[in-house]
Amino acid sequence: MFDWIRENSIAFVVAVVLHFIFFGALFFNWQMDKPKKIVLEQGDVIQVTSVDANTYDAEIKKIEEQKKAKQRLKKQRKAEAERKAQALKKKKQQEQARRQKEKKQKAEELKRKKAAAAKKKKEAKKKAEQDKKRKEAEKKAAEAKRKKAEQKRKEEQKKAEQEIKEEKKRRAAEQKRKAEEEKKHQAELRRQEERANAERKRLSKGIINRHVAMIAQKIERNWRQPLDAPTNLQCKIDIVLLPSGKVVSVKVVESSGNLSFDRSVETAVRRASPLPVPADSVIFKQFEVMRLRFEPGK
Amino acid sequence: MHTDMSILSLVGGASVMVQLVLVSLLLVSIIAWTMIFQKWRVLKRAKDEANLFERRFWSGADLVDLYKALAQRKNAQGMASIFEAGFREYAKLHKQPGMINEAVLEGAQRAMRVTLNREVERVESGLPFLATVGSTSPYVGLFGTVWGIMNSFRALGQVEQATMAMVAPGIAEALIATAMGLFAAIPAVIAYNRFSYSVERLEGRYDGFMEEFYNLLNRQVHN
């Protein structure tokens, strides 16, 4: 065997070189000839305007509920405030009544006292001069007493006024605190809502991405390159889908310029029906009408 | 998910058995091609020589001179060696006293027949190898493919969810063995068919020359 090869070394070398050239070319070509791809850009999955209005039915419902709850809370708070105001009014009225009564009492007393004084004067006139001194003293004492009472009344009034003032101040502070609390609460609610929205958006975005990839794959599997079309074409199509994934219609909205290529893409989409759409009806709304860009040979 | 699907990586990822099959097929292919080149050269030279010799033989030159020239060169091949062997035997037997003409002619013919067989055998050698390569290397490649697919299915049985991406590379690398087998077989078959036809024609020409030369000798003996 080796002898034979040595005898025919030239032929052997030529054969080896031939194999090298052949396989080298094969490897090179194979690596250059990468599998074709259809690029479906996520950004090109458009939302249709009519869909947009009622895309998130559940979401809107939720938001409305939240609004209602807020309104209810507001109402409750208003009622409470009213109730408080009424209580305060009542208290005020009571206070006034009490004060009036006091005044009346005092006035009566004064009257009575006056009468007593007149009587005493008369009596004093009638009585001897010796009593005059005592009477004077008595009068003075009464005067002092009255003055004292007056003072006391004034003090009391002052105290009541101060109390009212304090009450007012306290109430204002309370109100202020409540308003602040309300503000905080609302901000918290808003933040929560925003977070929930973002979460939902994120989740649905993941699902959308996955399904777009799956749809792209299925269409790609069903695509046959037309023989007479160059490899570097691309076109945009609109697909209308049923919730089951069945293709209702395919339309080329941006032609590649090559009729048979456009038709091959349309055929691929029809052949790929039903497409793997998400089962969630809210997310499916995003797929109802899709715009896809086909870029094979990239 | 995107796997490197170049041939090199596929071969590197194949199982040992498949790699063995690939290597042996590559060796067989190289040897077959070596043989193709060698046979091609040999057959071409034999044909050229036959043409040249026939021209010289029928040019009317003296056969004794022709024989002497060939005997001096010593490395006569093909038609020339047949002529040399026949003429030598004829001259040897003719010189012997008491030889009847039939025996002389028979001896010369036998010598030529032996040389013709030797020459044909020389030209023909290696053709059975090409035939064997052509008929068996597809089977060898197929064996590698079956083995590789078997392995990839066995590996597939151990996972719960089978995807296309798991089966495809295994099958692709197994199919390389079949491709390799065909790659070795196709040239071998073509070359075998072509060369065996050439050898047949050459043999026919040798045979024809032998008959003509025998007639010549016959005429000379009976003169």
Contacts between the chains, C-beta under 8 A, distances in Angstrom:
chain1	res1	chain2	res2	distance
A	5	B	31	7.8
A	5	B	34	6.8
A	8	B	34	5.9
A	8	B	35	7.9
A	8	B	37	7.5
A	8	B	38	4.4
A	10	B	37	7.7
A	11	B	33	7.9
A	11	B	34	4.7
A	11	B	35	7.6
A	11	B	36	7.9
A	11	B	37	3.6
A	11	B	38	4.3
A	11	B	41	7.1
A	12	B	30	7.5
A	12	B	34	4.4
A	14	B	33	7.7
A	14	B	34	7.8
A	14	B	37	5.5
A	15	B	30	5.1
A	15	B	31	7.7
A	15	B	32	7.9
A	15	B	33	3.5
A	15	B	34	4.4
A	15	B	36	7.6
A	15	B	37	6.3
A	16	B	30	5.8
A	18	B	33	6.1
A	19	B	26	7.1
A	19	B	29	6.6
A	19	B	30	5.8
A	19	B	33	7.1
A	23	B	7	8.0
A	26	B	7	6.4
A	27	B	6	6.5
A	27	B	7	5.4
A	27	B	8	5.9
A	30	B	5	7.8
A	30	B	6	5.6
A	30	B	7	5.2
A	31	B	6	4.7
A	35	B	5	7.1
